Amino acid sequence: MRSIVFVLLFIANISIATAQIKVGDTIPSIVLKSSKNSDVNTSSFKEKYVLIDFWASWCGPCRIGNKKLVKLHKELSSDKIEIIGISIDTDNSKWLKAIEKDKIKFTQLIDPKGFEAKAAEIFGVDEVPSKFLFNDKGILIAKDPTEEEMIKLIKE
């Protein structure tokens, strides 16, 4: 009986470990609806850095982070980096209102199942905000980088 429990726990740990991307992994291919109601694939952004920011309209720190990302988006060249927000909001209208209120102009996607969303599970997101920075080859180089770290990595 103990060996069966051990095997089940071992399998569960492997499943959890493989669900979360790690530094060195490639950007996952996930198709989500944009704020403009079109399908967007997260892996379609090539030859530039990609910052994926998981957030939600109800998350105070996320909304503060949105202001910083809007500023960063204005400062950095769009041919160097693509910023993609992925909301885990379950209410589409609250998400769209937050985008408008926060004056977000960069790509916004939604996976409306909260923390049970496929994108959140693939990335291993268990809190928001969560950020993932991929280099121009599509390789994850940093999780939750600060603004300063992002600028340094992009300008290297």
Backbone as JSON Lines, residues from 0, in Angstrom:
{"i":0,"aa":"M","n":[0.82,-1.19,0.0],"ca":[0.0,0.0,0.0],"c":[0.87,1.26,0.0]}
{"i":1,"aa":"R","n":[1.93,1.27,0.83],"ca":[2.81,2.43,0.9],"c":[3.47,2.69,-0.44]}
{"i":2,"aa":"S","n":[3.83,1.64,-1.16],"ca":[4.49,1.84,-2.46],"c":[3.53,2.42,-3.48]}
{"i":3,"aa":"I","n":[2.24,2.07,-3.4],"ca":[1.25,2.64,-4.32],"c":[1.09,4.13,-4.05]}
{"i":4,"aa":"V","n":[1.0,4.5,-2.77],"ca":[0.88,5.9,-2.41],"c":[2.12,6.67,-2.88]}
{"i":5,"aa":"F","n":[3.29,6.1,-2.69],"ca":[4.53,6.73,-3.11],"c":[4.53,6.96,-4.62]}
{"i":6,"aa":"V","n":[4.14,5.95,-5.39],"ca":[4.11,6.06,-6.84],"c":[3.12,7.14,-7.27]}
{"i":7,"aa":"L","n":[1.95,7.18,-6.65],"ca":[0.95,8.2,-6.99],"c":[1.46,9.61,-6.67]}
{"i":8,"aa":"L","n":[2.11,9.77,-5.53],"ca":[2.69,11.08,-5.18],"c":[3.8,11.45,-6.15]}
{"i":9,"aa":"F","n":[4.61,10.49,-6.55],"ca":[5.7,10.73,-7.49],"c":[5.14,11.2,-8.84]}
{"i":10,"aa":"I","n":[4.11,10.52,-9.33],"ca":[3.47,10.89,-10.6],"c":[2.86,12.29,-10.5]}
{"i":11,"aa":"A","n":[2.21,12.59,-9.38],"ca":[1.59,13.92,-9.19],"c":[2.66,15.0,-9.21]}
{"i":12,"aa":"N","n":[3.8,14.74,-8.56],"ca":[4.89,15.72,-8.55],"c":[5.46,15.94,-9.94]}
{"i":13,"aa":"I","n":[5.59,14.89,-10.73],"ca":[6.09,15.03,-12.1],"c":[5.1,15.84,-12.93]}
{"i":14,"aa":"S","n":[3.82,15.58,-12.77],"ca":[2.79,16.32,-13.52],"c":[2.84,17.79,-13.19]}
{"i":15,"aa":"I","n":[2.97,18.13,-11.91],"ca":[3.03,19.53,-11.51],"c":[4.31,20.16,-12.03]}
{"i":16,"aa":"A","n":[5.42,19.46,-11.93],"ca":[6.71,20.01,-12.36],"c":[6.73,20.28,-13.86]}
{"i":17,"aa":"T","n":[6.11,19.43,-14.66],"ca":[6.16,19.62,-16.1],"c":[5.15,20.66,-16.57]}
{"i":18,"aa":"A","n":[4.22,21.06,-15.73],"ca":[3.22,22.04,-16.13],"c":[3.77,23.46,-16.1]}
{"i":19,"aa":"Q","n":[4.85,23.68,-15.38],"ca":[5.4,25.02,-15.22],"c":[6.63,25.19,-16.1]}
{"i":20,"aa":"I","n":[6.62,26.27,-16.9],"ca":[7.8,26.48,-17.74],"c":[8.96,26.99,-16.89]}
{"i":21,"aa":"K","n":[10.16,26.71,-17.37],"ca":[11.37,27.06,-16.65],"c":[12.27,27.91,-17.55]}
{"i":22,"aa":"V","n":[13.17,28.66,-16.94],"ca":[14.16,29.41,-17.7],"c":[14.86,28.43,-18.63]}
{"i":23,"aa":"G","n":[14.97,28.8,-19.9],"ca":[15.55,27.93,-20.91],"c":[14.52,27.27,-21.8]}
{"i":24,"aa":"D","n":[13.25,27.25,-21.36],"ca":[12.17,26.69,-22.18],"c":[11.75,27.68,-23.26]}
{"i":25,"aa":"T","n":[11.15,27.16,-24.32],"ca":[10.66,28.03,-25.39],"c":[9.25,28.53,-25.07]}
{"i":26,"aa":"I","n":[8.89,29.63,-25.7],"ca":[7.58,30.23,-25.47],"c":[6.49,29.26,-25.93]}
{"i":27,"aa":"P","n":[5.54,28.98,-25.05],"ca":[4.47,28.04,-25.41],"c":[3.56,28.62,-26.5]}
{"i":28,"aa":"S","n":[3.0,27.76,-27.29],"ca":[2.05,28.16,-28.33],"c":[0.65,28.04,-27.76]}
{"i":29,"aa":"I","n":[0.05,29.18,-27.44],"ca":[-1.29,29.22,-26.87],"c":[-2.09,30.25,-27.66]}
{"i":30,"aa":"V","n":[-3.25,29.87,-28.15],"ca":[-4.1,30.79,-28.9],"c":[-5.21,31.29,-27.98]}
{"i":31,"aa":"L","n":[-5.27,32.63,-27.84],"ca":[-6.27,33.27,-26.98],"c":[-6.94,34.42,-27.71]}
{"i":32,"aa":"K","n":[-8.09,34.84,-27.22],"ca":[-8.81,35.98,-27.78],"c":[-8.18,37.28,-27.29]}
{"i":33,"aa":"S","n":[-8.05,38.23,-28.23],"ca":[-7.51,39.54,-27.88],"c":[-8.64,40.49,-27.5]}
{"i":34,"aa":"S","n":[-8.27,41.64,-26.99],"ca":[-9.25,42.66,-26.65],"c":[-9.96,43.2,-27.89]}
{"i":35,"aa":"K","n":[-9.39,42.93,-29.06],"ca":[-10.01,43.31,-30.32],"c":[-10.79,42.14,-30.93]}
{"i":36,"aa":"N","n":[-10.98,41.07,-30.13],"ca":[-11.75,39.88,-30.49],"c":[-11.15,39.06,-31.64]}
{"i":37,"aa":"S","n":[-9.83,39.08,-31.76],"ca":[-9.18,38.23,-32.75],"c":[-8.34,37.17,-32.02]}
{"i":38,"aa":"D","n":[-8.06,36.07,-32.7],"ca":[-7.22,35.02,-32.13],"c":[-5.76,35.4,-32.28]}
{"i":39,"aa":"V","n":[-5.01,35.25,-31.2],"ca":[-3.58,35.57,-31.19],"c":[-2.84,34.4,-30.58]}
{"i":40,"aa":"N","n":[-1.75,33.97,-31.26],"ca":[-0.91,32.89,-30.76],"c":[0.28,33.51,-30.03]}
{"i":41,"aa":"T","n":[0.5,33.1,-28.8],"ca":[1.6,33.67,-28.01],"c":[2.97,33.42,-28.63]}
{"i":42,"aa":"S","n":[3.09,32.4,-29.47],"ca":[4.39,32.1,-30.07],"c":[4.56,32.76,-31.44]}
{"i":43,"aa":"S","n":[3.63,33.63,-31.83],"ca":[3.7,34.24,-33.17],"c":[4.6,35.47,-33.24]}
{"i":44,"aa":"F","n":[5.12,35.89,-32.11],"ca":[5.98,37.08,-32.09],"c":[7.44,36.63,-32.23]}
{"i":45,"aa":"K","n":[8.02,36.92,-33.37],"ca":[9.36,36.42,-33.69],"c":[10.38,37.55,-33.74]}
{"i":46,"aa":"E","n":[11.62,37.19,-33.47],"ca":[12.78,38.05,-33.62],"c":[12.75,39.31,-32.78]}
{"i":47,"aa":"K","n":[12.04,39.27,-31.67],"ca":[12.07,40.35,-30.7],"c":[11.81,39.77,-29.33]}
{"i":48,"aa":"Y","n":[12.16,40.5,-28.3],"ca":[11.87,40.06,-26.94],"c":[10.36,40.08,-26.74]}
{"i":49,"aa":"V","n":[9.89,39.17,-25.9],"ca":[8.46,39.1,-25.58],"c":[8.33,39.05,-24.06]}
{"i":50,"aa":"L","n":[7.56,39.99,-23.53],"ca":[7.23,39.98,-22.11],"c":[5.77,39.58,-21.98]}
{"i":51,"aa":"I","n":[5.52,38.47,-21.31],"ca":[4.15,38.03,-21.07],"c":[3.83,38.35,-19.61]}
{"i":52,"aa":"D","n":[2.76,39.14,-19.43],"ca":[2.37,39.61,-18.11],"c":[0.98,39.07,-17.78]}
{"i":53,"aa":"F","n":[0.9,38.17,-16.81],"ca":[-0.39,37.66,-16.34],"c":[-0.93,38.64,-15.3]}
{"i":54,"aa":"W","n":[-2.2,39.02,-15.46],"ca":[-2.8,39.99,-14.57],"c":[-4.31,39.78,-14.51]}
{"i":55,"aa":"A","n":[-4.98,40.6,-13.69],"ca":[-6.44,40.59,-13.61],"c":[-6.92,41.98,-13.19]}
{"i":56,"aa":"S","n":[-8.12,42.34,-13.61],"ca":[-8.66,43.67,-13.33],"c":[-8.88,43.9,-11.83]}
{"i":57,"aa":"W","n":[-9.12,42.84,-11.08],"ca":[-9.4,42.94,-9.65],"c":[-8.14,42.98,-8.78]}
{"i":58,"aa":"C","n":[-6.97,42.88,-9.41],"ca":[-5.69,42.78,-8.7],"c":[-5.02,44.15,-8.6]}
{"i":59,"aa":"G","n":[-4.97,44.72,-7.39],"ca":[-4.36,46.03,-7.18],"c":[-2.92,46.13,-7.67]}
{"i":60,"aa":"P","n":[-2.04,45.19,-7.25],"ca":[-0.66,45.25,-7.73],"c":[-0.56,45.13,-9.26]}
{"i":61,"aa":"C","n":[-1.48,44.39,-9.87],"ca":[-1.48,44.26,-11.34],"c":[-1.78,45.6,-11.99]}
{"i":62,"aa":"R","n":[-2.74,46.31,-11.44],"ca":[-3.14,47.59,-12.01],"c":[-2.01,48.62,-11.88]}
{"i":63,"aa":"I","n":[-1.3,48.59,-10.77],"ca":[-0.12,49.45,-10.61],"c":[0.93,49.04,-11.63]}
{"i":64,"aa":"G","n":[1.12,47.72,-11.79],"ca":[2.07,47.2,-12.78],"c":[1.7,47.6,-14.19]}
{"i":65,"aa":"N","n":[0.4,47.66,-14.5],"ca":[-0.04,48.09,-15.82],"c":[0.48,49.49,-16.15]}
{"i":66,"aa":"K","n":[0.41,50.39,-15.17],"ca":[0.9,51.76,-15.38],"c":[2.39,51.75,-15.73]}
{"i":67,"aa":"K","n":[3.16,50.93,-15.03],"ca":[4.6,50.83,-15.31],"c":[4.84,50.23,-16.7]}
{"i":68,"aa":"L","n":[4.04,49.21,-17.07],"ca":[4.22,48.59,-18.39],"c":[3.81,49.53,-19.51]}
{"i":69,"aa":"V","n":[2.79,50.36,-19.3],"ca":[2.39,51.36,-20.3],"c":[3.55,52.32,-20.53]}
{"i":70,"aa":"K","n":[4.19,52.76,-19.45],"ca":[5.34,53.66,-19.55],"c":[6.51,52.96,-20.26]}
{"i":71,"aa":"L","n":[6.78,51.73,-19.87],"ca":[7.86,50.96,-20.49],"c":[7.59,50.75,-21.98]}
{"i":72,"aa":"H","n":[6.34,50.48,-22.33],"ca":[5.96,50.27,-23.73],"c":[6.23,51.53,-24.56]}
{"i":73,"aa":"K","n":[6.03,52.7,-23.97],"ca":[6.3,53.96,-24.66],"c":[7.8,54.19,-24.82]}
{"i":74,"aa":"E","n":[8.58,53.75,-23.83],"ca":[10.02,54.01,-23.82],"c":[10.82,53.07,-24.71]}
{"i":75,"aa":"L","n":[10.4,51.81,-24.81],"ca":[11.16,50.83,-25.56],"c":[10.63,50.7,-26.99]}
{"i":76,"aa":"S","n":[11.52,50.47,-27.9],"ca":[11.15,50.34,-29.31],"c":[10.31,49.08,-29.53]}
{"i":77,"aa":"S","n":[9.2,49.24,-30.27],"ca":[8.32,48.09,-30.52],"c":[8.97,47.06,-31.45]}
{"i":78,"aa":"D","n":[10.07,47.41,-32.12],"ca":[10.76,46.4,-32.91],"c":[11.75,45.61,-32.06]}
{"i":79,"aa":"K","n":[11.92,46.01,-30.78],"ca":[12.8,45.28,-29.86],"c":[12.02,44.34,-28.93]}
{"i":80,"aa":"I","n":[10.82,44.8,-28.49],"ca":[10.06,44.01,-27.51],"c":[8.57,44.1,-27.8]}
{"i":81,"aa":"E","n":[7.9,42.99,-27.56],"ca":[6.44,42.91,-27.62],"c":[5.97,42.6,-26.21]}
{"i":82,"aa":"I","n":[5.06,43.42,-25.7],"ca":[4.48,43.17,-24.39],"c":[3.09,42.57,-24.62]}
{"i":83,"aa":"I","n":[2.84,41.46,-23.96],"ca":[1.55,40.78,-24.09],"c":[0.97,40.6,-22.69]}
{"i":84,"aa":"G","n":[-0.18,41.18,-22.48],"ca":[-0.89,40.98,-21.23],"c":[-1.85,39.8,-21.39]}
{"i":85,"aa":"I","n":[-1.84,38.89,-20.43],"ca":[-2.82,37.8,-20.43],"c":[-3.62,37.92,-19.13]}
{"i":86,"aa":"S","n":[-4.9,38.24,-19.31],"ca":[-5.77,38.38,-18.16],"c":[-6.4,37.03,-17.8]}
{"i":87,"aa":"I","n":[-6.51,36.81,-16.5],"ca":[-7.22,35.62,-16.04],"c":[-8.59,36.02,-15.47]}
{"i":88,"aa":"D","n":[-9.06,37.2,-15.87],"ca":[-10.39,37.66,-15.47],"c":[-11.45,36.67,-15.94]}
{"i":89,"aa":"T","n":[-12.47,36.51,-15.15],"ca":[-13.61,35.68,-15.56],"c":[-14.74,36.54,-16.11]}
{"i":90,"aa":"D","n":[-14.62,37.86,-15.97],"ca":[-15.62,38.8,-16.46],"c":[-15.0,39.65,-17.57]}
{"i":91,"aa":"N","n":[-15.39,39.37,-18.8],"ca":[-14.84,40.04,-19.97],"c":[-15.02,41.56,-19.91]}
{"i":92,"aa":"S","n":[-16.15,42.03,-19.45],"ca":[-16.41,43.47,-19.44],"c":[-15.51,44.2,-18.44]}
{"i":93,"aa":"K","n":[-15.25,43.6,-17.29],"ca":[-14.33,44.22,-16.31],"c":[-12.91,44.29,-16.87]}
{"i":94,"aa":"W","n":[-12.52,43.25,-17.6],"ca":[-11.2,43.22,-18.24],"c":[-11.08,44.36,-19.25]}
{"i":95,"aa":"L","n":[-12.07,44.48,-20.12],"ca":[-12.04,45.53,-21.15],"c":[-12.06,46.93,-20.54]}
{"i":96,"aa":"K","n":[-12.82,47.12,-19.46],"ca":[-12.85,48.42,-18.78],"c":[-11.49,48.75,-18.17]}
{"i":97,"aa":"A","n":[-10.83,47.74,-17.61],"ca":[-9.51,47.96,-17.01],"c":[-8.49,48.34,-18.08]}
{"i":98,"aa":"I","n":[-8.54,47.71,-19.24],"ca":[-7.63,48.04,-20.34],"c":[-7.81,49.5,-20.73]}
{"i":99,"aa":"E","n":[-9.07,49.92,-20.85],"ca":[-9.37,51.3,-21.24],"c":[-8.92,52.27,-20.15]}
{"i":100,"aa":"K","n":[-9.27,51.99,-18.91],"ca":[-8.92,52.88,-17.81],"c":[-7.41,53.01,-17.64]}
{"i":101,"aa":"D","n":[-6.69,51.89,-17.81],"ca":[-5.23,51.9,-17.64],"c":[-4.49,52.38,-18.9]}
{"i":102,"aa":"K","n":[-5.24,52.67,-19.97],"ca":[-4.68,53.19,-21.23],"c":[-3.64,52.24,-21.84]}
{"i":103,"aa":"I","n":[-3.96,50.95,-21.83],"ca":[-3.05,49.94,-22.35],"c":[-3.18,49.87,-23.86]}
{"i":104,"aa":"K","n":[-2.05,50.02,-24.56],"ca":[-2.03,49.98,-26.03],"c":[-1.36,48.7,-26.56]}
{"i":105,"aa":"F","n":[-0.65,47.98,-25.69],"ca":[0.01,46.75,-26.15],"c":[-0.98,45.59,-26.16]}
{"i":106,"aa":"T","n":[-0.59,44.49,-26.75],"ca":[-1.46,43.32,-26.96],"c":[-2.06,42.83,-25.65]}
{"i":107,"aa":"Q","n":[-3.37,42.65,-25.66],"ca":[-4.09,42.14,-24.49],"c":[-4.88,40.89,-24.88]}
{"i":108,"aa":"L","n":[-4.68,39.81,-24.13],"ca":[-5.36,38.55,-24.35],"c":[-6.09,38.15,-23.07]}
{"i":109,"aa":"I","n":[-7.07,37.27,-23.21],"ca":[-7.79,36.8,-22.03],"c":[-7.94,35.28,-22.08]}
{"i":110,"aa":"D","n":[-7.75,34.68,-20.92],"ca":[-8.02,33.25,-20.72],"c":[-8.95,33.2,-19.52]}
{"i":111,"aa":"P","n":[-10.27,33.29,-19.78],"ca":[-11.26,33.65,-18.75],"c":[-11.65,32.57,-17.74]}
{"i":112,"aa":"K","n":[-10.73,31.76,-17.33],"ca":[-11.07,30.72,-16.35],"c":[-10.3,30.9,-15.05]}
{"i":113,"aa":"G","n":[-9.87,32.12,-14.78],"ca":[-9.15,32.38,-13.54],"c":[-7.85,31.58,-13.47]}
{"i":114,"aa":"F","n":[-7.51,31.13,-12.29],"ca":[-6.27,30.36,-12.13],"c":[-6.37,28.96,-12.73]}
{"i":115,"aa":"E","n":[-7.57,28.57,-13.14],"ca":[-7.77,27.28,-13.81],"c":[-7.56,27.41,-15.32]}
{"i":116,"aa":"A","n":[-7.24,28.6,-15.79],"ca":[-7.04,28.84,-17.21],"c":[-5.88,28.01,-17.74]}
{"i":117,"aa":"K","n":[-6.0,27.53,-18.97],"ca":[-4.96,26.7,-19.57],"c":[-3.62,27.43,-19.61]}
{"i":118,"aa":"A","n":[-3.65,28.71,-20.01],"ca":[-2.4,29.47,-20.09],"c":[-1.74,29.58,-18.72]}
{"i":119,"aa":"A","n":[-2.53,29.85,-17.68],"ca":[-1.98,29.96,-16.33],"c":[-1.38,28.63,-15.88]}
{"i":120,"aa":"E","n":[-2.01,27.53,-16.23],"ca":[-1.48,26.22,-15.86],"c":[-0.19,25.91,-16.6]}
{"i":121,"aa":"I","n":[-0.14,26.22,-17.9],"ca":[1.06,25.95,-18.69],"c":[2.25,26.75,-18.16]}
{"i":122,"aa":"F","n":[2.0,28.01,-17.81],"ca":[3.07,28.87,-17.31],"c":[3.36,28.61,-15.83]}
{"i":123,"aa":"G","n":[2.45,27.94,-15.14],"ca":[2.65,27.7,-13.71],"c":[2.31,28.92,-12.87]}
{"i":124,"aa":"V","n":[1.36,29.72,-13.33],"ca":[0.98,30.94,-12.62],"c":[0.08,30.58,-11.45]}
{"i":125,"aa":"D","n":[0.52,30.94,-10.24],"ca":[-0.33,30.72,-9.07],"c":[-0.6,32.02,-8.32]}
{"i":126,"aa":"E","n":[-0.1,33.14,-8.88],"ca":[-0.4,34.46,-8.34],"c":[-0.23,35.48,-9.45]}
{"i":127,"aa":"V","n":[-0.94,36.58,-9.31],"ca":[-0.79,37.67,-10.26],"c":[-0.37,38.92,-9.49]}
{"i":128,"aa":"P","n":[0.43,39.78,-10.08],"ca":[0.99,39.65,-11.43],"c":[2.13,38.64,-11.48]}
{"i":129,"aa":"S","n":[2.29,38.04,-12.65],"ca":[3.42,37.15,-12.95],"c":[3.92,37.49,-14.34]}
{"i":130,"aa":"K","n":[5.22,37.69,-14.46],"ca":[5.82,38.1,-15.73],"c":[6.85,37.08,-16.2]}
{"i":131,"aa":"F","n":[6.92,36.93,-17.53],"ca":[7.85,36.0,-18.16],"c":[8.5,36.72,-19.33]}
{"i":132,"aa":"L","n":[9.83,36.82,-19.32],"ca":[10.55,37.51,-20.39],"c":[11.28,36.49,-21.26]}
{"i":133,"aa":"F","n":[10.95,36.52,-22.56],"ca":[11.56,35.64,-23.55],"c":[12.49,36.46,-24.43]}
{"i":134,"aa":"N","n":[13.63,35.87,-24.81],"ca":[14.56,36.59,-25.69],"c":[14.08,36.54,-27.13]}
{"i":135,"aa":"D","n":[14.87,37.11,-28.03],"ca":[14.49,37.19,-29.44],"c":[14.53,35.85,-30.16]}
{"i":136,"aa":"K","n":[14.93,34.81,-29.46],"ca":[14.91,33.44,-30.0],"c":[13.72,32.65,-29.44]}
{"i":137,"aa":"G","n":[12.91,33.3,-28.57],"ca":[11.75,32.65,-27.98],"c":[12.06,31.8,-26.77]}
{"i":138,"aa":"I","n":[13.21,32.05,-26.12],"ca":[13.64,31.29,-24.95],"c":[13.39,32.11,-23.68]}
{"i":139,"aa":"L","n":[12.79,31.47,-22.67],"ca":[12.54,32.16,-21.4],"c":[13.86,32.47,-20.73]}
{"i":140,"aa":"I","n":[14.08,33.78,-20.45],"ca":[15.33,34.18,-19.82],"c":[15.13,34.75,-18.41]}
{"i":141,"aa":"A","n":[13.87,35.1,-18.06],"ca":[13.64,35.63,-16.71],"c":[12.17,35.49,-16.32]}
{"i":142,"aa":"K","n":[11.97,35.16,-15.04],"ca":[10.63,35.13,-14.46],"c":[10.53,36.31,-13.5]}
{"i":143,"aa":"D","n":[9.44,37.04,-13.59],"ca":[9.19,38.21,-12.75],"c":[10.37,39.18,-12.69]}
{"i":144,"aa":"P","n":[10.91,39.56,-13.86],"ca":[12.01,40.52,-13.85],"c":[11.51,41.91,-13.44]}
{"i":145,"aa":"T","n":[12.38,42.68,-12.8],"ca":[12.05,44.07,-12.51],"c":[12.16,44.86,-13.8]}
{"i":146,"aa":"E","n":[11.66,46.08,-13.78],"ca":[11.75,46.96,-14.94],"c":[13.22,47.17,-15.33]}
{"i":147,"aa":"E","n":[14.07,47.38,-14.34],"ca":[15.5,47.59,-14.58],"c":[16.14,46.35,-15.21]}
{"i":148,"aa":"E","n":[15.8,45.18,-14.7],"ca":[16.34,43.93,-15.25],"c":[15.91,43.74,-16.71]}
{"i":149,"aa":"M","n":[14.63,44.06,-16.99],"ca":[14.15,43.91,-18.37],"c":[14.93,44.81,-19.31]}
{"i":150,"aa":"I","n":[15.08,46.07,-18.93],"ca":[15.79,47.03,-19.78],"c":[17.23,46.57,-20.0]}
{"i":151,"aa":"K","n":[17.88,46.11,-18.94],"ca":[19.27,45.63,-19.05],"c":[19.36,44.43,-19.98]}
{"i":152,"aa":"L","n":[18.47,43.45,-19.81],"ca":[18.51,42.24,-20.63],"c":[18.22,42.56,-22.1]}
{"i":153,"aa":"I","n":[17.3,43.45,-22.36],"ca":[16.92,43.8,-23.73],"c":[18.03,44.58,-24.44]}
{"i":154,"aa":"K","n":[18.73,45.42,-23.68],"ca":[19.78,46.25,-24.29],"c":[21.11,45.55,-24.42]}
{"i":155,"aa":"E","n":[21.25,44.35,-23.84],"ca":[22.52,43.6,-23.93],"c":[22.82,43.18,-25.34]}
